[in-house]
């Protein structure tokens, strides 16, 4: 099975930002949350 390539950081940030905006969940300041998720991708 081949490995799935990581998303580009800007795409990851957009996905997270849009998901948070749609679902209304906010754990910490958006900049910190988006930055942490993008680093993990």
QUIUR-V202595 format. One line per field, one symbol per residue. ss: DSSP state (A for helix, B for strand, O for the rest). burial: # if it has 16 or more other ideal C-beta (glycine too) atoms within 10 Angstrom, else .. A space follows every 50 residues. Layout:
ss->???
burial->???
This chain:
ss->OOOOOOOOAAAAAAAAAAAAAAAOOOOOOAAAAAAAAAAAO
burial->...........##..##..#............##..##...
